[in-house]
Amino acid sequence: MKHSQFPFRSLSLTSAIVSQLAGGPLVGVFLGKWVDSQFSTSPLFLILGIFLGVGAGTYGTIHLVRAYTGDD
């Protein structure tokens, strides 16, 4: 099975990877800023949220690519 025969499958994988790698840190930033505003702990939870978001996005991307390649 050639990947050129299924361009939409490759496009959907690419967009899923980009959304996970960008979405995780963005959610972490927004949640971290919100928690910081609630407890006046700026920038503690912002930094923690960024790290957790990057970790979650990376983990989700690895899991997605493994499922796509059948390497689960």
Beta strands, then each sheet from edge to edge (+ up, - down):
end
